[in-house]
Amino acid sequence: MLLEAKGIEKSYNSLSVLKGIDMSIAPAEIVSIVGASGAGKSTLLQILGTLDSPDKGHVSLSGELYTQMSGKKLSHFRNEYIGFIFQFHNLLPEFTALENICMPAMIGKKDPNQYKKRAEELMELLAIEHRKDHKPSQMSGGEQQRAAVARALINNPKVIFADEPSGNLDSVNAESLHELFFDLRKELDQTFVIVTHNNEFAEMADRKLEMKDGLII
């Protein structure tokens, strides 16, 4: 297995959000996570993606326990092996699409020649190469989200976590984004773990995990 979570528990003050989650993700698998608001989906995704830490349990990626890391080591691990796509694209308005896409590679101190070439290849793959020098305000919502997907892919992560990635898009752009994930799995063997309220998309995944009251049911 690529990713494994064992006994994940998380509480905020007296509120128990996750009550013992066990799950595993295979390489190049697309897994959707569904459930009502408050079921713990986003909290689980944040723990899997190193943005939060569990009270109990651990998560490993390719056999490496990263829930025991902290500080610079964890930051480097996140930058190197994990990609994120959120409901809102979070592109920096003062930078061009190309600069936004290159940001994780710049932070990771990669070779500029290599990551710029990689960014241009990704933009072509995602059909936004004509927006290379455009700032987010000059792009459509669908184009902005595709730029966010390219940014998540720039460092060749082992897994991408997406939290309601199409939640801010109209139905046409949402469907296009959903198809894109499967194209990227086919082209790049990319692994995705996706929290979504879109039932049609959730059913398209290789596996659908349903959460209720802090547990996978």
ROVOZA-619402 format. One record per residue (C-alpha): x, y, z; residue in three letters. Coordinates in steps of 0.2 Angstrom, whole numbers. Layout:
N
u,v,w,aa
X,Y,Z,ALA
...
//
This chain:
217
u,v,w,aa
0,0,0,MET
5,18,-3,LEU
-3,26,11,LEU
-9,18,28,GLU
-18,26,42,ALA
-20,17,59,LYS
-31,21,74,GLY
-33,40,69,ILE
-42,49,83,GLU
-44,68,85,LYS
-53,79,97,SER
-55,98,99,TYR
-58,102,117,ASN
-72,90,122,SER
-78,87,104,LEU
-73,70,97,SER
-71,72,78,VAL
-62,56,73,LEU
-65,40,83,LYS
-52,28,76,GLY
-50,28,58,ILE
-41,14,48,ASP
-38,16,30,MET
-26,12,16,SER
-23,19,-2,ILE
-15,9,-16,ALA
-4,18,-29,PRO
-13,26,-43,ALA
-30,24,-34,GLU
-43,37,-34,ILE
-53,37,-18,VAL
-68,48,-13,SER
-73,52,4,ILE
-91,57,7,VAL
-102,60,22,GLY
-113,74,30,ALA
-106,90,36,SER
-97,87,53,GLY
-94,69,49,ALA
-75,72,50,GLY
-70,72,32,LYS
-60,88,31,SER
-51,84,48,THR
-46,67,41,LEU
-40,74,25,LEU
-29,87,35,GLN
-22,74,45,ILE
-18,63,31,LEU
-10,78,22,GLY
1,83,37,THR
-9,100,39,LEU
-15,93,57,ASP
-9,80,68,SER
-19,66,77,PRO
-21,64,95,ASP
-19,45,93,LYS
-13,34,79,GLY
-1,36,64,HIS
0,39,45,VAL
13,32,34,SER
17,35,16,LEU
28,22,7,SER
32,15,24,GLY
38,32,31,GLU
29,37,47,LEU
26,56,44,TYR
14,59,59,THR
29,58,70,GLN
39,71,61,MET
39,90,65,SER
47,106,60,GLY
58,107,45,LYS
58,88,42,LYS
39,88,41,LEU
38,104,30,SER
51,96,18,HIS
41,79,17,PHE
25,89,13,ARG
33,99,0,ASN
42,84,-8,GLU
28,70,-8,TYR
11,78,-5,ILE
0,89,-16,GLY
-15,99,-11,PHE
-31,105,-21,ILE
-44,115,-11,PHE
-61,121,-15,GLN
-54,139,-18,PHE
-39,139,-29,HIS
-28,150,-17,ASN
-18,157,-32,LEU
-8,172,-27,LEU
-15,187,-36,PRO
1,196,-39,GLU
9,182,-48,PHE
6,174,-66,THR
-1,157,-68,ALA
16,150,-72,LEU
24,158,-56,GLU
10,151,-46,ASN
12,134,-52,ILE
31,135,-49,CYS
29,140,-31,MET
31,123,-22,PRO
46,119,-33,ALA
54,136,-29,MET
51,133,-10,ILE
58,116,-12,GLY
74,124,-20,LYS
73,114,-36,LYS
82,118,-52,ASP
73,133,-60,PRO
76,126,-78,ASN
69,109,-73,GLN
53,116,-64,TYR
49,129,-77,LYS
50,116,-91,LYS
39,104,-80,ARG
26,118,-77,ALA
25,122,-95,GLU
22,103,-99,GLU
9,103,-85,LEU
0,118,-92,MET
0,110,-109,GLU
-7,94,-102,LEU
-21,104,-93,LEU
-25,115,-108,ALA
-20,131,-100,ILE
-3,134,-109,GLU
-11,150,-117,HIS
-13,157,-99,ARG
5,156,-94,LYS
8,174,-92,ASP
-9,179,-86,HIS
-13,183,-68,LYS
-28,174,-59,PRO
-39,189,-61,SER
-37,186,-80,GLN
-42,168,-80,MET
-59,159,-78,SER
-64,149,-63,GLY
-60,133,-72,GLY
-43,139,-78,GLU
-39,145,-61,GLN
-43,128,-53,GLN
-33,119,-67,ARG
-18,130,-62,ALA
-20,125,-44,ALA
-20,106,-50,VAL
-4,110,-60,ALA
3,118,-44,ARG
-1,102,-34,ALA
8,91,-47,LEU
24,102,-50,ILE
34,92,-37,ASN
28,75,-44,ASN
20,71,-27,PRO
16,53,-22,LYS
-2,57,-17,VAL
-14,72,-20,ILE
-27,77,-7,PHE
-42,87,-13,ALA
-55,95,-2,ASP
-71,99,-12,GLU
-60,103,-28,PRO
-75,106,-39,SER
-86,114,-25,GLY
-84,132,-32,ASN
-86,128,-50,LEU
-101,127,-61,ASP
-107,110,-67,SER
-98,111,-84,VAL
-81,115,-76,ASN
-84,103,-62,ALA
-87,89,-74,GLU
-71,94,-84,SER
-61,94,-68,LEU
-68,77,-62,HIS
-63,69,-79,GLU
-46,78,-78,LEU
-42,68,-62,PHE
-44,52,-71,PHE
-34,58,-86,ASP
-20,62,-74,LEU
-21,45,-66,ARG
-19,38,-84,LYS
-5,49,-89,GLU
5,51,-73,LEU
-1,36,-62,ASP
-6,49,-50,GLN
-15,44,-33,THR
-29,55,-27,PHE
-39,56,-11,VAL
-54,67,-13,ILE
-67,74,-1,VAL
-83,78,-11,THR
-101,81,-9,HIS
-104,78,-27,ASN
-111,60,-27,ASN
-109,57,-46,GLU
-91,61,-45,PHE
-89,50,-29,ALA
-97,35,-38,GLU
-84,37,-52,MET
-69,34,-40,ALA
-61,17,-38,ASP
-67,17,-20,ARG
-80,27,-10,LYS
-77,29,8,LEU
-92,35,18,GLU
-89,44,35,MET
-102,46,49,LYS
-99,52,66,ASP
-80,52,65,GLY
-79,34,58,LEU
-78,26,41,ILE
-94,15,39,ILE
//
